[in-house]
Structures are given as C-alpha cells and as structure tokens.
Amino acid sequence: MVGTHWFYGELVTWEPAMTLTCCSKLLPKLLLARLLPGGRSVTSPTTIGRIGLAAIGVSAIGLVSGLTWLPKPALAIPQTPLDTLPSSRLIDYEPLQQLLRQGKWEEANEMTSNLMLQAADQLDQGYLVARDIRLFPCQDLLTVDKLWRYYSNDRFGFSVQAGIWMRMRGKDYEDSKRFEGRVGWHNNIVNADLRAQRGHLPLRPASNGGATDAWGGGWIAEMPKRLSVCLNPTKAQPQKVQPSKPKPTKPKSTKLRTSSRSDSTNLT
C-alpha cells in the first residue's frame, strides 16, 4: 500500500519498508518508510526527529497493512546467584538477592530502602542525607549496588544513578529536578520493569519504600564520591607521616674551675 504526504513543500510518496518497534522513547533512529520524493528511493534510516510523525501522517500509518507495534523486549535476568554478599553491619542480603533474581523489582526496591536505612543506622530518621551517604559503610553500599547492577544488566543501581548525575554535571536544586526526569521519577509512579528508564531503581532511600524525588540532590551528589572512596580505599586514606626522630643533642660540657694557686712546701 502506497501513500502520499506533503513534506516541506514537496509531495512525497512513501510505502511501508519494515515493522515498527516501539521503544522507550519516540522511536529513535528507526526506518519508518521508504521515501520516494520525485521518484528517488531513499533507503537509509531516517531519524524521527528530522521528519516528525506529522510528516508522514499518523492517520495514514494506521491504515498501512503490515505495520505492527511491538513492545521492547525485556532483558533476561541472570539466574546464577552471587556467592559473597559482605556486610560490615552483619546484614543478610540474601532475601534481596532472591527478589532481584525473580524480577520482583518493586518489592526489591522497598527492601533496599529499609536495608539502606538499617545500614546507615537511620531507621528512626527515615531518610538519608548527604552526611549519611558520606559515612555509609562501604561493604554494604557496594553489595547493594552490585546486586542491582548484576540482576538488571547494569540498568539499575546507585552507581548507575551516580554516573547520570556526573554526566549532567549536577550541582544544585535545578539539576536535581533534571535528574528526576532523566531517571523517570514522576508523580510518585514506580515503573517496576527492566524497560524503565536507566537508573530508575532503586528509589532514593527513605521509609515507605523510597521516594521519587532527588530532594535537592545532596545525597546523590555524595554518592559518586562515596563509591569512589569505597572502590579505592588506599587512595582515600591519607598517608601517615612518620614523625621524625629528634636528633641527639650533645650535652653541654661543664668546665670545672680549678684553683690557680699551687700548694708550695717551704723547706727549712
């Protein structure tokens, strides 16, 4: 089936060239149709951003036979469990591993918030601030991050979120709002699926399963610093300067005064 549409002042004839695949964004870099302006065939992939959906007619797309929308396939979840899950707080992370292994992302996110608060000793406070991240136990932070990255194929995790913040060069409140958009934190809606935006999970650690806001960005700004310290502990610790031994000092010599008079013996 062939259709026509006015495209930048030129009548364009087009025909379906392939099956469309619906991605998480507006179909980046997909070949929508084989464009035939003036009888010339264009077969190279054309970005949606260049031609726009209006250029080919949304109503016309729905009438084209063979045009099918398919959901983006989810990545396979690894099934080989991690052997070692160290914790300096003696926390058992095996239940979290089981939830992630089964793809129960929402339950795993809620458990992660509770475990993070427990590891930081902030269950009563109910959230983590920059100071808590700065002092967070390294073994526990790396274990939680490793679990999320492993079972999500590097799609979720605190280090993934930290990388997004660093690439944004985040500094202030406005950047924290942009960060929320990057990871898909909108209107308290949790997308518990591997097709969610990269860095969507886990949520900011807080009671009641976490929070879908960056809260000014203080905690996420500290995350890359803390991860760097935990991954390179020798570089983080300042070298101890050995105190120099004091040089031995020579004792001051004490001059003994002797009498200049000599005892004389008179012989008679």
C-alpha positions as CSV (number, residue, x, y, z in Angstrom):
1,M,0.0,0.0,0.0
2,V,1.4,3.4,-1.0
3,G,0.6,6.8,0.5
4,T,1.4,10.4,-0.2
5,H,2.0,13.4,2.0
6,W,3.3,17.0,1.7
7,F,6.8,17.1,3.3
8,Y,8.5,20.5,3.5
9,G,6.6,21.8,0.4
10,E,7.2,18.7,-1.7
11,L,4.8,15.9,-2.4
12,V,6.3,12.7,-1.0
13,T,5.3,9.2,-2.0
14,W,6.0,6.5,0.6
15,E,5.4,2.9,1.2
16,P,6.0,0.6,4.3
17,A,9.5,-0.7,4.5
18,M,9.7,-2.6,7.8
19,T,7.9,-3.4,11.0
20,L,8.0,-0.7,13.6
21,T,9.3,-1.4,17.0
22,C,8.1,0.8,19.9
23,C,10.9,1.8,22.1
24,S,11.0,3.7,25.4
25,K,11.4,7.0,23.6
26,L,9.8,8.3,20.4
27,L,11.3,5.7,18.0
28,P,14.9,7.0,17.8
29,K,16.7,6.2,14.5
30,L,14.1,3.8,13.0
31,L,13.3,3.4,9.4
32,L,9.6,4.4,9.2
33,A,9.1,4.1,5.5
34,R,10.8,4.1,2.2
35,L,10.5,7.7,1.0
36,L,10.3,8.2,-2.8
37,P,10.5,12.0,-3.4
38,G,10.4,12.7,-7.1
39,G,10.7,9.0,-7.9
40,R,14.1,8.8,-6.0
41,S,14.3,6.0,-3.5
42,V,15.7,6.7,0.0
43,T,16.6,3.6,1.9
44,S,18.9,4.9,4.6
45,P,17.5,5.1,8.2
46,T,15.8,8.4,8.9
47,T,15.6,9.8,12.4
48,I,12.1,10.6,13.7
49,G,13.4,13.9,14.9
50,R,14.2,15.0,11.4
51,I,10.9,14.2,9.6
52,G,8.4,14.1,12.5
53,L,5.4,11.9,12.9
54,A,3.2,14.6,11.2
55,A,5.3,14.5,8.1
56,I,4.1,11.0,7.2
57,G,0.6,11.3,8.7
58,V,-0.3,9.5,11.8
59,S,-3.7,8.5,10.4
60,A,-2.1,7.1,7.3
61,I,0.3,4.9,9.4
62,G,-2.7,3.3,11.0
63,L,-4.1,2.3,7.6
64,V,-0.9,0.7,6.3
65,S,-1.0,-3.0,6.2
66,G,1.8,-4.9,7.8
67,L,2.7,-2.1,10.2
68,T,2.9,-3.5,13.7
69,W,3.8,-2.0,17.1
70,L,5.8,-4.4,19.2
71,P,6.9,-3.8,22.8
72,K,10.6,-3.5,23.5
73,P,11.8,-6.9,24.8
74,A,13.0,-7.1,28.4
75,L,16.5,-8.2,29.1
76,A,17.0,-11.6,30.6
77,I,17.6,-11.7,34.3
78,P,20.8,-13.6,35.3
79,Q,20.0,-16.8,37.3
80,T,23.4,-17.5,38.7
81,P,23.4,-16.1,42.3
82,L,26.3,-14.1,43.7
83,D,28.2,-16.1,46.2
84,T,29.5,-13.4,48.5
85,L,27.4,-10.6,49.9
86,P,29.6,-8.9,52.5
87,S,28.2,-6.6,55.2
88,S,30.1,-4.7,57.9
89,R,26.7,-4.3,59.7
90,L,26.1,-8.1,59.6
91,I,23.0,-7.6,57.4
92,D,21.7,-10.6,55.4
93,Y,21.3,-9.5,51.8
94,E,20.2,-12.9,50.5
95,P,16.5,-12.0,50.6
96,L,17.2,-9.0,48.5
97,Q,19.1,-11.2,46.0
98,Q,16.2,-13.6,45.8
99,L,13.7,-10.8,45.0
100,L,16.0,-9.4,42.3
101,R,16.7,-12.8,40.8
102,Q,12.9,-13.3,40.5
103,G,12.4,-10.0,38.9
104,K,10.3,-8.6,41.7
105,W,11.6,-5.1,41.2
106,E,9.0,-3.2,43.3
107,E,9.5,-5.5,46.4
108,A,13.3,-5.4,45.9
109,N,13.1,-1.6,45.9
110,E,11.2,-1.4,49.1
111,M,13.6,-3.8,50.8
112,T,16.6,-1.9,49.6
113,S,15.3,1.3,51.2
114,N,14.9,-0.5,54.5
115,L,18.3,-2.1,54.3
116,M,20.0,1.1,53.4
117,L,18.4,2.9,56.4
118,Q,19.4,0.0,58.6
119,A,23.0,0.0,57.4
120,A,23.2,3.8,58.0
121,D,21.6,3.5,61.4
122,Q,18.9,5.9,60.3
123,L,15.7,3.9,60.6
124,D,14.2,6.4,63.1
125,Q,15.2,9.3,60.8
126,G,13.5,7.6,57.8
127,Y,15.7,9.1,55.1
128,L,19.4,9.6,54.2
129,V,21.1,13.0,53.8
130,A,24.4,13.8,52.3
131,R,26.2,13.2,55.6
132,D,24.7,9.7,55.8
133,I,26.0,8.8,52.3
134,R,29.4,10.3,53.1
135,L,29.7,7.9,56.1
136,F,27.9,5.0,54.7
137,P,29.6,1.6,55.3
138,C,31.5,0.7,52.1
139,Q,30.9,-3.1,52.2
140,D,27.1,-2.6,52.4
141,L,27.0,0.1,49.7
142,L,29.0,-2.0,47.3
143,T,27.0,-5.1,48.0
144,V,23.6,-3.4,47.3
145,D,24.9,-1.7,44.2
146,K,26.4,-4.9,42.9
147,L,23.2,-6.8,43.3
148,W,21.1,-4.2,41.5
149,R,23.6,-3.9,38.6
150,Y,24.1,-7.6,38.2
151,Y,20.4,-8.6,38.0
152,S,19.4,-5.6,35.9
153,N,22.3,-6.0,33.4
154,D,23.8,-2.7,34.5
155,R,20.5,-0.8,34.1
156,F,19.7,-0.1,37.7
157,G,21.8,0.7,40.8
158,F,23.3,3.5,42.8
159,S,26.4,3.7,40.7
160,V,24.3,4.0,37.6
161,Q,22.4,6.9,39.1
162,A,25.7,8.4,40.2
163,G,27.0,8.2,36.7
164,I,24.0,10.0,35.3
165,W,24.4,12.8,37.9
166,M,28.1,13.2,37.0
167,R,27.4,13.3,33.3
168,M,24.9,16.0,34.0
169,R,27.5,17.9,36.0
170,G,24.8,18.3,38.6
171,K,25.3,20.9,41.3
172,D,22.1,22.5,42.5
173,Y,18.3,22.1,43.0
174,E,17.6,22.7,39.3
175,D,19.9,19.9,38.4
176,S,18.2,17.6,40.9
177,K,14.9,18.2,39.0
178,R,16.6,17.4,35.7
179,F,18.0,14.3,37.3
180,E,14.4,13.2,38.3
181,G,13.5,13.5,34.6
182,R,16.5,11.5,33.5
183,V,15.6,8.5,35.7
184,G,11.9,8.8,35.3
185,W,10.8,9.8,38.8
186,H,7.5,11.5,38.1
187,N,4.3,11.8,40.1
188,N,5.2,9.0,42.6
189,I,4.9,6.4,39.9
190,V,7.3,3.5,40.1
191,N,8.0,1.7,36.8
192,A,9.0,-1.7,38.2
193,D,10.2,-3.1,34.9
194,L,13.5,-3.6,33.1
195,R,12.1,-1.4,30.4
196,A,12.1,1.6,32.7
197,Q,14.5,4.4,32.2
198,R,18.1,3.7,33.1
199,G,18.7,4.5,36.7
200,H,15.0,4.4,37.6
201,L,15.6,2.0,40.5
202,P,16.3,1.9,43.4
203,L,14.5,5.0,44.5
204,R,16.0,7.4,46.9
205,P,16.3,5.5,50.2
206,A,13.5,6.5,52.6
207,S,10.8,4.9,54.7
208,N,7.7,3.5,53.0
209,G,9.6,2.1,50.1
210,G,11.7,5.1,49.0
211,A,11.0,8.4,47.4
212,T,10.6,9.5,43.8
213,D,12.4,12.8,44.2
214,A,16.0,13.8,44.3
215,W,15.4,16.1,47.3
216,G,17.7,18.9,46.2
217,G,20.4,16.5,45.1
218,G,22.6,16.5,48.2
219,W,22.5,12.7,48.7
220,I,23.1,11.8,45.0
221,A,25.9,14.4,44.8
222,E,27.7,12.5,47.6
223,M,27.1,9.1,46.0
224,P,29.9,9.1,43.4
225,K,32.3,10.4,45.9
226,R,31.5,7.7,48.4
227,L,31.6,5.0,45.7
228,S,35.0,6.2,44.6
229,V,36.3,6.0,48.2
230,C,34.9,2.6,48.7
231,L,36.3,1.2,45.4
232,N,39.7,2.8,46.1
233,P,40.2,2.7,49.8
234,T,44.0,3.1,49.6
235,K,43.7,6.4,47.7
236,A,41.2,7.8,50.1
237,Q,43.2,7.3,53.2
238,P,45.9,10.0,53.7
239,Q,49.4,8.6,54.1
240,K,50.5,8.7,57.7
241,V,53.6,10.9,58.1
242,Q,56.1,9.2,60.3
243,P,57.3,11.7,62.9
244,S,60.9,12.5,62.5
245,K,63.1,11.3,65.3
246,P,64.7,14.2,67.2
247,K,68.4,14.5,66.6
248,P,70.5,13.6,69.6
249,T,72.0,16.7,71.2
250,K,75.3,16.7,72.8
251,P,75.2,17.5,76.5
252,K,76.7,20.8,77.3
253,S,80.2,20.5,78.7
254,T,80.6,21.9,82.2
255,K,84.0,23.5,82.8
256,L,85.4,22.8,86.2
257,R,87.2,25.8,87.7
258,T,90.5,24.8,89.3
259,S,92.4,27.0,91.7
260,S,95.4,28.7,90.1
261,R,97.3,28.6,93.3
262,S,99.5,25.6,93.8
263,D,100.4,24.3,97.2
264,S,104.0,25.0,97.9
265,T,106.1,23.4,100.7
266,N,108.7,25.5,102.4
267,L,111.8,23.6,103.3
268,T,113.6,24.8,106.3
